[in-house]
Amino acid sequence: MQFIDDELTYREALHRRKSSSAQIDALVTPASRLPPSQQDHYYAQAIGRWIPAREGPEVHSQSLLENQGKATMPRKVKWLELPEAQDYPSAADYLHLLVQAEGVDATVQALQDAPITTKKAKDILRAAGLPLLDVTNPHVASDLLKIRTGVRLSPILLVRGNLSSAVPLHIADGYHRVCATYYTDENTNIPVQLADLILGRPAVP
């Protein structure tokens, strides 16, 4: 498991829960659930850190509350210029759940041909009708760690929805990266490749 540090997660924990000791206590794993060699510590999920049992969840919860206004924002999200090669097969795997194979091939090709544009994190989630995944999701946590350490993320692959037909936007690849970016700032501009869904092979000119 990868852990993320205090500076990043104060804001995330408080984003998900009201600021009360009881609720933040729920983010702490009791030592009794740990292996014998670790039962002198607690694992505080909210900050991704083991803490000595003598501090206890009550002491650490108070620390979280006292420091909520002192948290520093993670560094600016960095992006690759183009999606990574494996993102397109991942998008195809997802699209195979929605359309026939010919439509998948044509749509993925359209994504590869699409220019890079930018869309805000909040707008992508709203248009897709998807919830913001919790920071305890291992893939979101991994992407947050990349953001915190300055690792470049791969742009997102989007298939355009249709408002008149109530068809939502589809995040063909990059849902976890969108959620991680949202936690840094919901107005963050995310580089995307956006294409229409093609249900058959495009006509040859």
Summary of the structure (lengths in Angstrom):
residues: 205
radius of gyration: 20.3
end to end distance: 50.8
largest distance: 72.7
contacts: 591
relative contact order: 0.17
helix: 42%
strand: 17%
